[in-house]
Amino acid sequence: MRICYITLKGEIKVLGGIQRYAEEVISRIKDICDVDVVRVKPKLKHMRAITEVPLKVLMKKCDVYHATIPTLALTLPLIKRRNTIVTFHDITPFFAYRYKFFKPHVRLLGKFYVKLFWKDIIAERSKAIIVPSSQTKEDLVNIFGIDEDKIFVIPHGVSDKFRDLGLDRKYITFCANFSKRKRVDIAVKVYKELLKIMDNPPKLVLAGGSFKSVHQGFFNVRELIRGIEDHVIVLPSLGDEELIKLYNQSIVYLFPSDYESFGFPIIEAARCGTIPIVREEAKITREVKEVALVAKTDEIPYIIYELLNDKRKWEKIRKKCYEKSLKFRWEDSVRKHLEVYELVAKR
């Protein structure tokens, strides 16, 4: 079987979870099948999906064509009708009007754009849709009206390099970009409350920086930490080795994001032996939320205080988070991808 992937071109630390998914799957499938990869630069990807992708894809003779994000499939179902697969990580732009982290033009036009292109052209005309969670499948079925038989839930995995290194744990950390969706402001607010109830707590590390996006607004972190600079370390986006080290130096990992289709960092942090903490009100797929400690936002400072003062409780919870993270394996994900490819190739 020969598979053609249409994916983005760029580093994982810049493009985040969508690129980690693509690279992990492609690297493993290469050991099993023949693979062609069409890489599209993130800048102007919508235009490139219309002009560049069709020309490159038409030159490929493959059994299956798999776009790893919907945007790259704008023309794919039109030129390769019989054997196209698209991964929908979420349909976040459809809900843009609800979230202040999106810029005004996205909040105004997101619902129209997603319905016209993602639903009518991509989702309905693709032969199969892969999603990482039951949450995304439910959105596609209930909101788009897509036949659930063509949607395959395949959870992502976690690389074995994310592991407990036995390092000294000395930080409270936030590792995500500083966009308004990830809510670094809440991480800082939680820490400020902790400073009120605890003398000299572990330092807060904010790692992630900003990525170029015309869709989301960003926080000025220097403004957020004004007055507590001596307690905070600010780092740029991190490569995997640096990220793994930081997870291993974390007592708890704050992940206050408003919305996630999956939530790679939650599982990665748990696999590295720390406790991920997510907000009860956040929309994060339930399979991944189960890996974390879930709490109301205003309760998080007091929970951290308790964990810092009760080593046995911290150890019990972090072990539970670790054990739940073990069910996410790339080997399982790749096997299920291959099953979908074989199904589509036979149609």
C-alpha positions as CSV (number, residue, x, y, z in Angstrom):
1,M,0.0,0.0,0.0
2,R,1.2,3.5,-0.9
3,I,0.1,6.4,1.2
4,C,0.3,10.1,0.4
5,Y,0.3,12.5,3.3
6,I,-0.5,16.2,3.0
7,T,0.8,18.0,6.0
8,L,2.5,21.2,7.2
9,K,6.1,22.0,7.0
10,G,7.7,23.2,10.2
11,E,9.0,22.3,13.7
12,I,6.8,20.7,16.4
13,K,7.8,23.3,18.9
14,V,6.4,26.0,16.6
15,L,3.3,24.2,15.2
16,G,2.4,22.2,18.3
17,G,0.2,19.1,18.7
18,I,-1.1,19.0,15.1
19,Q,2.5,18.7,13.8
20,R,3.5,16.2,16.5
21,Y,0.6,14.0,15.4
22,A,1.6,14.1,11.8
23,E,5.3,13.5,12.3
24,E,4.7,10.6,14.8
25,V,2.3,8.8,12.5
26,I,4.3,9.4,9.3
27,S,7.6,8.3,10.9
28,R,6.0,5.0,12.0
29,I,4.0,4.3,8.9
30,K,7.2,4.6,6.8
31,D,8.4,1.4,8.4
32,I,5.3,-0.5,7.2
33,C,4.2,1.1,3.9
34,D,5.5,3.1,1.0
35,V,5.0,6.8,1.8
36,D,4.9,10.1,-0.2
37,V,4.7,13.4,1.8
38,V,3.5,16.7,0.4
39,R,4.6,19.4,2.8
40,V,2.9,22.8,2.8
41,K,4.4,26.0,4.4
42,P,2.1,27.2,7.2
43,K,2.1,30.8,5.9
44,L,-0.8,31.2,3.4
45,K,-1.7,27.6,3.8
46,H,-5.3,28.2,2.7
47,M,-4.1,29.6,-0.6
48,R,-1.4,26.9,-1.0
49,A,-4.1,24.2,-0.3
50,I,-6.0,25.5,-3.4
51,T,-3.0,26.1,-5.7
52,E,-0.1,24.1,-4.6
53,V,-1.6,20.9,-3.2
54,P,-3.6,19.9,-6.3
55,L,-0.6,20.1,-8.6
56,K,1.6,18.0,-6.3
57,V,-1.1,15.4,-5.4
58,L,-2.1,14.8,-9.0
59,M,1.5,13.7,-9.7
60,K,1.3,11.0,-7.0
61,K,-0.1,7.6,-7.7
62,C,-1.1,6.3,-4.2
63,D,-3.8,4.1,-2.7
64,V,-4.8,6.6,-0.1
65,Y,-4.4,10.4,0.3
66,H,-4.4,11.6,3.9
67,A,-4.6,15.3,4.8
68,T,-3.5,15.7,8.5
69,I,-5.5,18.9,9.0
70,P,-8.8,20.0,7.3
71,T,-7.3,23.2,5.8
72,L,-4.9,21.2,3.6
73,A,-7.8,19.2,2.1
74,L,-9.7,22.1,0.6
75,T,-9.3,20.6,-2.9
76,L,-8.4,17.0,-2.0
77,P,-11.9,15.5,-2.1
78,L,-12.5,17.1,-5.5
79,I,-9.5,15.7,-7.2
80,K,-9.2,12.4,-5.4
81,R,-12.8,11.4,-4.7
82,R,-12.4,7.7,-4.0
83,N,-9.6,7.5,-1.5
84,T,-9.3,10.7,0.6
85,I,-9.0,10.8,4.4
86,V,-8.9,13.9,6.5
87,T,-8.0,14.2,10.2
88,F,-10.3,16.6,12.0
89,H,-8.6,17.5,15.3
90,D,-11.6,19.7,16.3
91,I,-14.0,22.2,14.7
92,T,-12.8,25.1,17.0
93,P,-13.3,27.9,14.4
94,F,-17.0,26.9,14.3
95,F,-17.3,28.0,17.9
96,A,-15.1,31.1,17.5
97,Y,-18.0,33.4,18.2
98,R,-18.1,32.1,21.8
99,Y,-14.4,32.7,22.6
100,K,-12.7,36.0,23.2
101,F,-9.3,34.6,22.4
102,F,-10.1,34.7,18.7
103,K,-9.7,37.9,16.8
104,P,-12.9,39.8,15.7
105,H,-12.8,38.7,12.0
106,V,-12.6,35.0,13.0
107,R,-15.4,35.3,15.6
108,L,-17.5,36.9,12.9
109,L,-16.8,34.6,10.0
110,G,-15.6,31.4,11.6
111,K,-18.9,29.6,11.6
112,F,-19.6,30.5,7.9
113,Y,-16.1,29.4,6.8
114,V,-16.2,26.1,8.7
115,K,-19.7,25.2,7.4
116,L,-18.9,26.1,3.8
117,F,-15.5,24.5,3.5
118,W,-14.9,22.1,6.3
119,K,-18.4,20.6,6.3
120,D,-19.8,20.9,2.7
121,I,-16.5,20.3,0.8
122,I,-14.2,18.4,3.1
123,A,-16.1,16.4,5.6
124,E,-19.0,15.3,3.4
125,R,-16.9,14.4,0.4
126,S,-14.0,12.6,2.2
127,K,-14.3,8.8,2.3
128,A,-13.1,8.7,5.9
129,I,-12.5,11.1,8.8
130,I,-10.1,10.4,11.6
131,V,-10.6,12.2,14.9
132,P,-8.5,12.0,18.1
133,S,-11.4,11.9,20.5
134,S,-15.1,11.1,21.0
135,Q,-15.6,14.9,21.7
136,T,-14.7,15.8,18.1
137,K,-16.7,12.9,16.7
138,E,-19.8,14.1,18.6
139,D,-19.3,17.6,17.2
140,L,-19.1,16.3,13.6
141,V,-22.2,14.1,14.0
142,N,-24.3,16.5,16.0
143,I,-23.3,19.8,14.4
144,F,-22.2,18.9,10.9
145,G,-24.6,15.9,10.5
146,I,-21.8,13.7,9.2
147,D,-22.5,9.9,9.0
148,E,-20.8,8.5,12.1
149,D,-19.9,5.3,10.2
150,K,-17.3,7.3,8.3
151,I,-15.7,8.8,11.4
152,F,-13.0,6.8,13.2
153,V,-11.9,7.8,16.7
154,I,-8.1,7.1,17.0
155,P,-6.5,8.7,20.1
156,H,-3.0,10.0,19.8
157,G,-0.1,8.4,21.6
158,V,2.9,9.6,23.6
159,S,6.5,8.9,22.6
160,D,8.5,6.8,25.0
161,K,11.0,9.6,25.3
162,F,8.6,11.3,27.6
163,R,9.5,9.5,30.9
164,D,10.5,10.1,34.5
165,L,14.2,11.0,34.6
166,G,14.4,11.1,38.4
167,L,15.3,14.8,38.5
168,D,14.8,17.2,41.4
169,R,11.3,18.6,41.2
170,K,11.4,22.3,42.1
171,Y,9.0,24.2,39.8
172,I,5.3,24.9,39.2
173,T,5.1,25.0,35.4
174,F,3.0,26.2,32.5
175,C,4.2,24.9,29.1
176,A,2.1,26.2,26.2
177,N,2.2,29.1,23.9
178,F,1.0,32.5,25.3
179,S,-2.1,32.7,23.1
180,K,-5.3,33.7,24.9
181,R,-6.8,30.2,24.3
182,K,-4.1,28.6,26.5
183,R,-4.8,31.1,29.3
184,V,-1.4,31.8,30.7
185,D,-3.2,34.6,32.6
186,I,-5.0,32.0,34.7
187,A,-1.7,30.3,35.5
188,V,-0.3,33.6,36.7
189,K,-3.4,34.3,38.7
190,V,-3.3,30.9,40.4
191,Y,0.3,31.5,41.3
192,K,-0.4,35.0,42.7
193,E,-3.1,33.4,45.0
194,L,-0.6,30.8,46.1
195,L,1.8,33.6,47.1
196,K,-0.9,34.9,49.4
197,I,-1.4,31.7,51.3
198,M,2.2,30.3,51.2
199,D,5.6,31.8,52.0
200,N,8.3,31.3,49.4
201,P,6.5,28.7,47.1
202,P,8.4,27.0,44.3
203,K,9.1,29.3,41.4
204,L,6.6,29.5,38.5
205,V,8.0,28.7,35.0
206,L,6.2,30.0,32.0
207,A,7.5,28.3,28.8
208,G,6.1,28.6,25.4
209,G,6.4,32.1,23.8
210,S,4.2,33.2,21.0
211,F,3.6,31.6,17.6
212,K,2.6,33.5,14.5
213,S,-1.2,33.5,14.1
214,V,-3.6,35.8,12.4
215,H,-6.5,34.2,14.3
216,Q,-5.7,34.4,18.0
217,G,-4.7,37.2,20.4
218,F,-1.7,36.9,22.7
219,F,-1.0,37.9,26.3
220,N,1.9,40.2,27.2
221,V,3.5,38.0,29.9
222,R,5.8,40.7,31.2
223,E,2.7,42.7,32.1
224,L,1.0,39.7,33.7
225,I,3.9,39.0,36.0
226,R,4.5,42.6,37.0
227,G,5.2,42.7,40.7
228,I,6.2,39.0,41.0
229,E,9.1,38.9,38.6
230,D,11.5,37.5,41.2
231,H,9.2,34.4,41.5
232,V,8.8,33.7,37.8
233,I,11.0,32.3,35.1
234,V,9.9,33.0,31.5
235,L,11.2,30.8,28.7
236,P,10.6,30.7,24.9
237,S,9.1,27.7,23.1
238,L,11.1,24.5,23.9
239,G,12.3,21.5,21.9
240,D,11.5,18.0,23.1
241,E,14.7,17.5,25.2
242,E,14.2,20.8,27.0
243,L,10.5,20.2,27.5
244,I,11.0,16.7,28.9
245,K,13.6,18.1,31.4
246,L,11.1,20.8,32.5
247,Y,8.3,18.3,32.9
248,N,10.7,16.3,35.1
249,Q,11.5,19.3,37.2
250,S,7.8,20.0,37.8
251,I,5.9,19.4,41.0
252,V,2.7,20.2,39.2
253,Y,1.9,21.2,35.6
254,L,-0.7,23.9,35.1
255,F,-2.8,23.5,31.9
256,P,-5.6,26.1,32.2
257,S,-6.5,26.1,28.5
258,D,-10.1,27.0,27.6
259,Y,-10.5,24.4,24.8
260,E,-8.5,21.5,23.5
261,S,-9.3,18.8,20.9
262,F,-6.9,16.5,22.6
263,G,-4.3,17.9,25.0
264,F,-0.9,16.3,24.3
265,P,0.9,18.2,27.2
266,I,-1.5,16.7,29.8
267,I,-0.4,13.1,28.8
268,E,3.2,14.1,28.3
269,A,3.5,15.7,31.7
270,A,1.8,12.7,33.4
271,R,4.2,10.3,31.6
272,C,7.1,12.4,33.0
273,G,5.9,11.8,36.5
274,T,4.3,15.1,37.4
275,I,0.6,16.0,38.1
276,P,-1.2,17.9,35.3
277,I,-3.9,20.2,36.6
278,V,-6.8,21.3,34.3
279,R,-9.8,23.4,34.9
280,E,-13.2,21.8,35.5
281,E,-14.9,24.2,33.2
282,A,-12.5,23.7,30.3
283,K,-13.6,21.9,27.2
284,I,-11.1,19.1,26.9
285,T,-11.9,15.6,25.7
286,R,-12.9,13.4,28.5
287,E,-10.4,10.6,27.7
288,V,-7.5,13.0,28.3
289,K,-9.1,14.9,31.1
290,E,-9.2,11.6,33.1
291,V,-5.4,11.7,33.1
292,A,-5.2,15.0,35.0
293,L,-6.3,16.4,38.3
294,V,-9.5,18.3,37.6
295,A,-10.5,21.3,39.7
296,K,-12.4,24.6,39.7
297,T,-10.2,27.5,38.9
298,D,-10.5,29.2,42.3
299,E,-9.7,25.9,44.1
300,I,-6.4,25.3,42.3
301,P,-4.1,27.4,44.5
302,Y,-5.3,25.6,47.6
303,I,-4.9,22.2,45.9
304,I,-1.3,23.1,45.0
305,Y,-0.7,24.2,48.6
306,E,-1.9,20.9,49.9
307,L,0.2,18.9,47.4
308,L,3.3,20.8,48.3
309,N,2.7,20.1,52.0
310,D,1.6,16.4,51.7
311,K,4.2,14.3,49.9
312,R,2.2,11.1,50.2
313,K,-0.8,12.6,48.6
314,W,1.3,14.1,45.8
315,E,2.9,10.7,45.2
316,K,-0.5,8.9,45.1
317,I,-2.0,11.3,42.6
318,R,0.9,11.5,40.3
319,K,1.1,7.7,40.2
320,K,-2.6,7.6,39.3
321,C,-2.1,10.2,36.5
322,Y,0.9,8.2,35.2
323,E,-1.0,4.9,35.1
324,K,-3.9,6.5,33.2
325,S,-1.5,8.0,30.7
326,L,-0.2,4.6,29.7
327,K,-3.2,3.7,27.6
328,F,-2.1,6.3,25.0
329,R,0.3,4.5,22.7
330,W,1.5,5.4,19.2
331,E,1.7,1.7,18.3
332,D,-2.1,1.4,18.8
333,S,-2.7,4.6,17.0
334,V,-0.7,3.6,13.9
335,R,-2.4,0.1,13.8
336,K,-5.8,1.8,13.7
337,H,-4.7,4.2,11.0
338,L,-3.6,1.3,8.9
339,E,-7.0,-0.3,9.3
340,V,-8.7,2.8,8.0
341,Y,-6.3,3.1,5.1
342,E,-7.0,-0.5,4.1
343,L,-10.7,0.0,4.4
344,V,-10.6,3.1,2.1
345,A,-8.3,1.5,-0.4
346,K,-10.7,-1.3,-0.9
347,R,-13.7,0.9,-1.6
